């Protein structure tokens, strides 16, 4: 099953946004955000900016 996890981890005085795909590949933001909610929202926006990753979910047997 394909899945994507959006998370926020402490970084400096804020939180870093991370997108993690089912195959273990993760993309983290260079920026830090003041709150966890802002970091997770930023990760979601970044995911939407990568439509090719979302389209891979529709491919048969894709494990992104």
PDB file of N, CA, C and O in Angstrom:
ATOM      1  N   UNK A   1       0.839  -1.179   0.000  1.00  0.00           N
ATOM      2  CA  UNK A   1       0.000   0.000   0.000  1.00  0.00           C
ATOM      3  C   UNK A   1       0.884   1.241   0.000  1.00  0.00           C
ATOM      4  O   UNK A   1       1.836   1.328   0.776  1.00  0.00           O
ATOM      5  N   UNK A   2       0.575   2.187  -0.856  1.00  0.00           N
ATOM      6  CA  UNK A   2       1.324   3.437  -0.907  1.00  0.00           C
ATOM      7  C   UNK A   2       0.804   4.389   0.161  1.00  0.00           C
ATOM      8  O   UNK A   2      -0.394   4.460   0.434  1.00  0.00           O
ATOM      9  N   UNK A   3       1.738   5.114   0.752  1.00  0.00           N
ATOM     10  CA  UNK A   3       1.340   6.091   1.760  1.00  0.00           C
ATOM     11  C   UNK A   3       2.327   7.242   1.759  1.00  0.00           C
ATOM     12  O   UNK A   3       3.462   7.113   1.301  1.00  0.00           O
ATOM     13  N   UNK A   4       1.871   8.365   2.279  1.00  0.00           N
ATOM     14  CA  UNK A   4       2.693   9.555   2.449  1.00  0.00           C
ATOM     15  C   UNK A   4       2.457  10.047   3.864  1.00  0.00           C
ATOM     16  O   UNK A   4       1.317  10.117   4.322  1.00  0.00           O
ATOM     17  N   UNK A   5       3.539  10.388   4.560  1.00  0.00           N
ATOM     18  CA  UNK A   5       3.434  10.922   5.908  1.00  0.00           C
ATOM     19  C   UNK A   5       3.951  12.348   5.917  1.00  0.00           C
ATOM     20  O   UNK A   5       5.039  12.624   5.411  1.00  0.00           O
ATOM     21  N   UNK A   6       3.181  13.244   6.484  1.00  0.00           N
ATOM     22  CA  UNK A   6       3.594  14.626   6.680  1.00  0.00           C
ATOM     23  C   UNK A   6       3.902  14.783   8.154  1.00  0.00           C
ATOM     24  O   UNK A   6       3.099  14.400   9.004  1.00  0.00           O
ATOM     25  N   UNK A   7       5.067  15.346   8.462  1.00  0.00           N
ATOM     26  CA  UNK A   7       5.432  15.475   9.868  1.00  0.00           C
ATOM     27  C   UNK A   7       6.188  16.772  10.120  1.00  0.00           C
ATOM     28  O   UNK A   7       6.629  17.458   9.198  1.00  0.00           O
ATOM     29  N   UNK A   8       6.319  17.074  11.393  1.00  0.00           N
ATOM     30  CA  UNK A   8       7.060  18.258  11.837  1.00  0.00           C
ATOM     31  C   UNK A   8       7.996  17.841  12.950  1.00  0.00           C
ATOM     32  O   UNK A   8       7.571  17.220  13.924  1.00  0.00           O
ATOM     33  N   UNK A   9       9.274  18.181  12.813  1.00  0.00           N
ATOM     34  CA  UNK A   9      10.257  17.859  13.836  1.00  0.00           C
ATOM     35  C   UNK A   9      10.930  19.141  14.314  1.00  0.00           C
ATOM     36  O   UNK A   9      11.073  20.087  13.539  1.00  0.00           O
ATOM     37  N   UNK A  10      11.340  19.186  15.566  1.00  0.00           N
ATOM     38  CA  UNK A  10      11.985  20.396  16.080  1.00  0.00           C
ATOM     39  C   UNK A  10      13.253  20.747  15.289  1.00  0.00           C
ATOM     40  O   UNK A  10      14.065  19.879  14.967  1.00  0.00           O
ATOM     41  N   UNK A  11      13.396  22.023  14.991  1.00  0.00           N
ATOM     42  CA  UNK A  11      14.600  22.531  14.327  1.00  0.00           C
ATOM     43  C   UNK A  11      14.814  23.969  14.781  1.00  0.00           C
ATOM     44  O   UNK A  11      13.991  24.842  14.506  1.00  0.00           O
ATOM     45  N   UNK A  12      15.899  24.207  15.462  1.00  0.00           N
ATOM     46  CA  UNK A  12      16.174  25.559  15.946  1.00  0.00           C
ATOM     47  C   UNK A  12      15.072  26.035  16.870  1.00  0.00           C
ATOM     48  O   UNK A  12      14.733  25.358  17.841  1.00  0.00           O
ATOM     49  N   UNK A  13      14.513  27.197  16.570  1.00  0.00           N
ATOM     50  CA  UNK A  13      13.426  27.759  17.378  1.00  0.00           C
ATOM     51  C   UNK A  13      12.050  27.397  16.841  1.00  0.00           C
ATOM     52  O   UNK A  13      11.052  27.984  17.258  1.00  0.00           O
ATOM     53  N   UNK A  14      11.983  26.439  15.921  1.00  0.00           N
ATOM     54  CA  UNK A  14      10.699  26.089  15.322  1.00  0.00           C
ATOM     55  C   UNK A  14      10.649  24.625  14.946  1.00  0.00           C
ATOM     56  O   UNK A  14      11.173  23.765  15.653  1.00  0.00           O
ATOM     57  N   UNK A  15      10.004  24.353  13.811  1.00  0.00           N
ATOM     58  CA  UNK A  15       9.790  22.983  13.356  1.00  0.00           C
ATOM     59  C   UNK A  15      10.098  22.879  11.876  1.00  0.00           C
ATOM     60  O   UNK A  15       9.855  23.812  11.110  1.00  0.00           O
ATOM     61  N   UNK A  16      10.637  21.734  11.479  1.00  0.00           N
ATOM     62  CA  UNK A  16      10.965  21.457  10.092  1.00  0.00           C
ATOM     63  C   UNK A  16       9.894  20.548   9.511  1.00  0.00           C
ATOM     64  O   UNK A  16       9.477  19.580  10.147  1.00  0.00           O
ATOM     65  N   UNK A  17       9.451  20.864   8.300  1.00  0.00           N
ATOM     66  CA  UNK A  17       8.444  20.060   7.611  1.00  0.00           C
ATOM     67  C   UNK A  17       9.117  18.902   6.890  1.00  0.00           C
ATOM     68  O   UNK A  17      10.186  19.069   6.302  1.00  0.00           O
ATOM     69  N   UNK A  18       8.489  17.722   6.934  1.00  0.00           N
ATOM     70  CA  UNK A  18       9.023  16.553   6.240  1.00  0.00           C
ATOM     71  C   UNK A  18       7.904  15.782   5.567  1.00  0.00           C
ATOM     72  O   UNK A  18       6.835  15.581   6.142  1.00  0.00           O
ATOM     73  N   UNK A  19       8.165  15.350   4.331  1.00  0.00           N
ATOM     74  CA  UNK A  19       7.283  14.446   3.592  1.00  0.00           C
ATOM     75  C   UNK A  19       8.034  13.128   3.492  1.00  0.00           C
ATOM     76  O   UNK A  19       9.177  13.103   3.037  1.00  0.00           O
ATOM     77  N   UNK A  20       7.409  12.032   3.911  1.00  0.00           N
ATOM     78  CA  UNK A  20       8.038  10.718   3.824  1.00  0.00           C
ATOM     79  C   UNK A  20       7.119   9.801   3.025  1.00  0.00           C
ATOM     80  O   UNK A  20       5.935   9.658   3.330  1.00  0.00           O
ATOM     81  N   UNK A  21       7.698   9.180   1.988  1.00  0.00           N
ATOM     82  CA  UNK A  21       6.951   8.266   1.130  1.00  0.00           C
ATOM     83  C   UNK A  21       7.092   6.836   1.640  1.00  0.00           C
ATOM     84  O   UNK A  21       7.978   6.542   2.442  1.00  0.00           O
ATOM     85  N   UNK A  22       6.207   5.942   1.168  1.00  0.00           N
ATOM     86  CA  UNK A  22       6.155   4.554   1.623  1.00  0.00           C
ATOM     87  C   UNK A  22       7.483   3.828   1.449  1.00  0.00           C
ATOM     88  O   UNK A  22       7.800   2.928   2.226  1.00  0.00           O
ATOM     89  N   UNK A  23       8.264   4.208   0.436  1.00  0.00           N
ATOM     90  CA  UNK A  23       9.532   3.520   0.193  1.00  0.00           C
ATOM     91  C   UNK A  23      10.664   4.054   1.063  1.00  0.00           C
ATOM     92  O   UNK A  23      11.813   3.639   0.909  1.00  0.00           O
ATOM     93  N   UNK A  24      10.348   4.969   1.972  1.00  0.00           N
ATOM     94  CA  UNK A  24      11.345   5.501   2.897  1.00  0.00           C
ATOM     95  C   UNK A  24      12.004   6.798   2.470  1.00  0.00           C
ATOM     96  O   UNK A  24      12.728   7.412   3.253  1.00  0.00           O
ATOM     97  N   UNK A  25      11.763   7.223   1.233  1.00  0.00           N
ATOM     98  CA  UNK A  25      12.329   8.481   0.760  1.00  0.00           C
ATOM     99  C   UNK A  25      11.657   9.629   1.490  1.00  0.00           C
ATOM    100  O   UNK A  25      10.430   9.682   1.584  1.00  0.00           O
ATOM    101  N   UNK A  26      12.454  10.542   2.003  1.00  0.00           N
ATOM    102  CA  UNK A  26      11.919  11.695   2.721  1.00  0.00           C
ATOM    103  C   UNK A  26      12.447  12.992   2.142  1.00  0.00           C
ATOM    104  O   UNK A  26      13.586  13.061   1.680  1.00  0.00           O
ATOM    105  N   UNK A  27      11.617  14.012   2.170  1.00  0.00           N
ATOM    106  CA  UNK A  27      11.990  15.347   1.721  1.00  0.00           C
ATOM    107  C   UNK A  27      11.714  16.293   2.882  1.00  0.00           C
ATOM    108  O   UNK A  27      10.587  16.378   3.371  1.00  0.00           O
ATOM    109  N   UNK A  28      12.748  17.001   3.320  1.00  0.00           N
ATOM    110  CA  UNK A  28      12.600  17.942   4.430  1.00  0.00           C
ATOM    111  C   UNK A  28      12.769  19.364   3.940  1.00  0.00           C
ATOM    112  O   UNK A  28      13.507  19.623   2.989  1.00  0.00           O
ATOM    113  N   UNK A  29      12.087  20.273   4.590  1.00  0.00           N
ATOM    114  CA  UNK A  29      12.198  21.682   4.229  1.00  0.00           C
ATOM    115  C   UNK A  29      13.515  22.251   4.729  1.00  0.00           C
ATOM    116  O   UNK A  29      14.051  21.801   5.742  1.00  0.00           O
ATOM    117  N   UNK A  30      14.028  23.232   4.020  1.00  0.00           N
ATOM    118  CA  UNK A  30      15.217  23.946   4.473  1.00  0.00           C
ATOM    119  C   UNK A  30      14.826  24.957   5.547  1.00  0.00           C
ATOM    120  O   UNK A  30      15.629  25.300   6.415  1.00  0.00           O
ATOM    121  N   UNK A  31      13.591  25.426   5.476  1.00  0.00           N
ATOM    122  CA  UNK A  31      13.101  26.438   6.407  1.00  0.00           C
ATOM    123  C   UNK A  31      12.581  25.783   7.689  1.00  0.00           C
ATOM    124  O   UNK A  31      12.281  24.590   7.724  1.00  0.00           O
ATOM    125  N   UNK A  32      12.486  26.583   8.715  1.00  0.00           N
ATOM    126  CA  UNK A  32      11.789  26.135   9.915  1.00  0.00           C
ATOM    127  C   UNK A  32      10.580  27.042  10.104  1.00  0.00           C
ATOM    128  O   UNK A  32      10.581  28.200   9.686  1.00  0.00           O
ATOM    129  N   UNK A  33       9.567  26.503  10.732  1.00  0.00           N
ATOM    130  CA  UNK A  33       8.294  27.199  10.923  1.00  0.00           C
ATOM    131  C   UNK A  33       8.015  27.328  12.409  1.00  0.00           C
ATOM    132  O   UNK A  33       8.433  26.472  13.189  1.00  0.00           O
ATOM    133  N   UNK A  34       7.313  28.387  12.820  1.00  0.00           N
ATOM    134  CA  UNK A  34       7.090  28.635  14.246  1.00  0.00           C
ATOM    135  C   UNK A  34       6.259  27.566  14.955  1.00  0.00           C
ATOM    136  O   UNK A  34       6.454  27.316  16.145  1.00  0.00           O
ATOM    137  N   UNK A  35       5.328  26.931  14.226  1.00  0.00           N
ATOM    138  CA  UNK A  35       4.458  25.941  14.866  1.00  0.00           C
ATOM    139  C   UNK A  35       4.460  24.633  14.073  1.00  0.00           C
ATOM    140  O   UNK A  35       4.819  24.606  12.896  1.00  0.00           O
ATOM    141  N   UNK A  36       4.056  23.560  14.733  1.00  0.00           N
ATOM    142  CA  UNK A  36       3.933  22.268  14.058  1.00  0.00           C
ATOM    143  C   UNK A  36       2.904  22.351  12.932  1.00  0.00           C
ATOM    144  O   UNK A  36       3.112  21.813  11.844  1.00  0.00           O
ATOM    145  N   UNK A  37       1.799  23.028  13.206  1.00  0.00           N
ATOM    146  CA  UNK A  37       0.737  23.148  12.200  1.00  0.00           C
ATOM    147  C   UNK A  37       1.238  23.828  10.936  1.00  0.00           C
ATOM    148  O   UNK A  37       0.912  23.396   9.830  1.00  0.00           O
ATOM    149  N   UNK A  38       2.025  24.883  11.083  1.00  0.00           N
ATOM    150  CA  UNK A  38       2.565  25.574   9.913  1.00  0.00           C
ATOM    151  C   UNK A  38       3.545  24.691   9.152  1.00  0.00           C
ATOM    152  O   UNK A  38       3.572  24.716   7.921  1.00  0.00           O
ATOM    153  N   UNK A  39       4.340  23.920   9.859  1.00  0.00           N
ATOM    154  CA  UNK A  39       5.293  23.017   9.207  1.00  0.00           C
ATOM    155  C   UNK A  39       4.564  21.925   8.430  1.00  0.00           C
ATOM    156  O   UNK A  39       4.944  21.614   7.301  1.00  0.00           O
ATOM    157  N   UNK A  40       3.534  21.346   9.013  1.00  0.00           N
ATOM    158  CA  UNK A  40       2.775  20.300   8.325  1.00  0.00           C
ATOM    159  C   UNK A  40       2.020  20.885   7.139  1.00  0.00           C
ATOM    160  O   UNK A  40       1.930  20.243   6.092  1.00  0.00           O
ATOM    161  N   UNK A  41       1.481  22.076   7.281  1.00  0.00           N
ATOM    162  CA  UNK A  41       0.813  22.746   6.157  1.00  0.00           C
ATOM    163  C   UNK A  41       1.799  23.007   5.022  1.00  0.00           C
ATOM    164  O   UNK A  41       1.455  22.844   3.851  1.00  0.00           O
ATOM    165  N   UNK A  42       3.023  23.410   5.362  1.00  0.00           N
ATOM    166  CA  UNK A  42       4.054  23.651   4.348  1.00  0.00           C
ATOM    167  C   UNK A  42       4.401  22.351   3.625  1.00  0.00           C
ATOM    168  O   UNK A  42       4.603  22.352   2.410  1.00  0.00           O
ATOM    169  N   UNK A  43       4.472  21.242   4.364  1.00  0.00           N
ATOM    170  CA  UNK A  43       4.749  19.946   3.745  1.00  0.00           C
ATOM    171  C   UNK A  43       3.625  19.562   2.783  1.00  0.00           C
ATOM    172  O   UNK A  43       3.890  19.045   1.698  1.00  0.00           O
ATOM    173  N   UNK A  44       2.399  19.807   3.167  1.00  0.00           N
ATOM    174  CA  UNK A  44       1.255  19.504   2.304  1.00  0.00           C
ATOM    175  C   UNK A  44       1.299  20.338   1.028  1.00  0.00           C
ATOM    176  O   UNK A  44       1.021  19.829  -0.058  1.00  0.00           O
ATOM    177  N   UNK A  45       1.642  21.602   1.153  1.00  0.00           N
ATOM    178  CA  UNK A  45       1.731  22.469  -0.027  1.00  0.00           C
ATOM    179  C   UNK A  45       2.857  21.995  -0.954  1.00  0.00           C
ATOM    180  O   UNK A  45       2.708  22.022  -2.175  1.00  0.00           O
ATOM    181  N   UNK A  46       3.973  21.563  -0.376  1.00  0.00           N
ATOM    182  CA  UNK A  46       5.083  21.056  -1.175  1.00  0.00           C
ATOM    183  C   UNK A  46       4.662  19.791  -1.918  1.00  0.00           C
ATOM    184  O   UNK A  46       5.013  19.611  -3.084  1.00  0.00           O
ATOM    185  N   UNK A  47       3.918  18.923  -1.257  1.00  0.00           N
ATOM    186  CA  UNK A  47       3.429  17.702  -1.893  1.00  0.00           C
ATOM    187  C   UNK A  47       2.563  18.039  -3.093  1.00  0.00           C
ATOM    188  O   UNK A  47       2.675  17.407  -4.143  1.00  0.00           O
ATOM    189  N   UNK A  48       1.702  19.030  -2.941  1.00  0.00           N
ATOM    190  CA  UNK A  48       0.835  19.444  -4.049  1.00  0.00           C
ATOM    191  C   UNK A  48       1.630  20.058  -5.204  1.00  0.00           C
ATOM    192  O   UNK A  48       1.169  20.061  -6.345  1.00  0.00           O
ATOM    193  N   UNK A  49       2.817  20.573  -4.907  1.00  0.00           N
ATOM    194  CA  UNK A  49       3.682  21.136  -5.941  1.00  0.00           C
ATOM    195  C   UNK A  49       4.427  20.064  -6.724  1.00  0.00           C
ATOM    196  O   UNK A  49       5.153  20.377  -7.668  1.00  0.00           O
ATOM    197  N   UNK A  50       4.254  18.801  -6.340  1.00  0.00           N
ATOM    198  CA  UNK A  50       4.934  17.697  -7.020  1.00  0.00           C
ATOM    199  C   UNK A  50       3.894  16.713  -7.568  1.00  0.00           C
ATOM    200  O   UNK A  50       3.805  15.583  -7.088  1.00  0.00           O
ATOM    201  N   UNK A  51       3.111  17.128  -8.561  1.00  0.00           N
ATOM    202  CA  UNK A  51       2.024  16.270  -9.056  1.00  0.00           C
ATOM    203  C   UNK A  51       2.499  14.926  -9.593  1.00  0.00           C
ATOM    204  O   UNK A  51       1.739  13.957  -9.565  1.00  0.00           O
ATOM    205  N   UNK A  52       3.730  14.841 -10.079  1.00  0.00           N
ATOM    206  CA  UNK A  52       4.224  13.563 -10.587  1.00  0.00           C
ATOM    207  C   UNK A  52       4.297  12.515  -9.477  1.00  0.00           C
ATOM    208  O   UNK A  52       4.107  11.327  -9.737  1.00  0.00           O
ATOM    209  N   UNK A  53       4.568  12.939  -8.259  1.00  0.00           N
ATOM    210  CA  UNK A  53       4.581  12.002  -7.128  1.00  0.00           C
ATOM    211  C   UNK A  53       3.173  11.515  -6.815  1.00  0.00           C
ATOM    212  O   UNK A  53       2.968  10.338  -6.518  1.00  0.00           O
ATOM    213  N   UNK A  54       2.208  12.418  -6.882  1.00  0.00           N
ATOM    214  CA  UNK A  54       0.829  12.021  -6.620  1.00  0.00           C
ATOM    215  C   UNK A  54       0.300  11.113  -7.724  1.00  0.00           C
ATOM    216  O   UNK A  54      -0.441  10.169  -7.450  1.00  0.00           O
ATOM    217  N   UNK A  55       0.677  11.395  -8.971  1.00  0.00           N
ATOM    218  CA  UNK A  55       0.231  10.562 -10.092  1.00  0.00           C
ATOM    219  C   UNK A  55       0.778   9.143  -9.987  1.00  0.00           C
ATOM    220  O   UNK A  55       0.156   8.201 -10.477  1.00  0.00           O
ATOM    221  N   UNK A  56       1.926   8.986  -9.358  1.00  0.00           N
ATOM    222  CA  UNK A  56       2.516   7.657  -9.210  1.00  0.00           C
ATOM    223  C   UNK A  56       1.627   6.738  -8.362  1.00  0.00           C
ATOM    224  O   UNK A  56       1.690   5.516  -8.503  1.00  0.00           O
ATOM    225  N   UNK A  57       0.798   7.320  -7.482  1.00  0.00           N
ATOM    226  CA  UNK A  57      -0.124   6.504  -6.691  1.00  0.00           C
ATOM    227  C   UNK A  57      -1.121   5.776  -7.572  1.00  0.00           C
ATOM    228  O   UNK A  57      -1.588   4.689  -7.232  1.00  0.00           O
ATOM    229  N   UNK A  58      -1.443   6.381  -8.703  1.00  0.00           N
ATOM    230  CA  UNK A  58      -2.421   5.776  -9.601  1.00  0.00           C
ATOM    231  C   UNK A  58      -1.803   4.700 -10.492  1.00  0.00           C
ATOM    232  O   UNK A  58      -2.531   3.895 -11.073  1.00  0.00           O
ATOM    233  N   UNK A  59      -0.498   4.671 -10.607  1.00  0.00           N
ATOM    234  CA  UNK A  59       0.171   3.670 -11.441  1.00  0.00           C
ATOM    235  C   UNK A  59       0.082   2.302 -10.765  1.00  0.00           C
ATOM    236  O   UNK A  59       0.280   2.178  -9.556  1.00  0.00           O
ATOM    237  N   UNK A  60      -0.208   1.316 -11.538  1.00  0.00           N
ATOM    238  CA  UNK A  60      -0.351  -0.045 -10.990  1.00  0.00           C
ATOM    239  C   UNK A  60       0.971  -0.506 -10.378  1.00  0.00           C
ATOM    240  O   UNK A  60       2.013  -0.474 -11.034  1.00  0.00           O
ATOM    241  N   UNK A  61       0.920  -0.930  -9.134  1.00  0.00           N
ATOM    242  CA  UNK A  61       2.083  -1.490  -8.462  1.00  0.00           C
ATOM    243  C   UNK A  61       3.134  -0.454  -8.084  1.00  0.00           C
ATOM    244  O   UNK A  61       4.252  -0.820  -7.723  1.00  0.00           O
ATOM    245  N   UNK A  62       2.805   0.811  -8.158  1.00  0.00           N
ATOM    246  CA  UNK A  62       3.797   1.849  -7.826  1.00  0.00           C
ATOM    247  C   UNK A  62       4.087   1.855  -6.335  1.00  0.00           C
ATOM    248  O   UNK A  62       3.183   1.735  -5.508  1.00  0.00           O
ATOM    249  N   UNK A  63       5.342   1.994  -6.014  1.00  0.00           N
ATOM    250  CA  UNK A  63       5.753   2.081  -4.618  1.00  0.00           C
ATOM    251  C   UNK A  63       6.666   3.306  -4.495  1.00  0.00           C
ATOM    252  O   UNK A  63       7.892   3.189  -4.504  1.00  0.00           O
ATOM    253  N   UNK A  64       6.044   4.476  -4.381  1.00  0.00           N
ATOM    254  CA  UNK A  64       6.849   5.709  -4.311  1.00  0.00           C
ATOM    255  C   UNK A  64       7.266   5.989  -2.920  1.00  0.00           C
ATOM    256  O   UNK A  64       7.948   6.983  -2.668  1.00  0.00           O
TER     257      UNK A  64
END
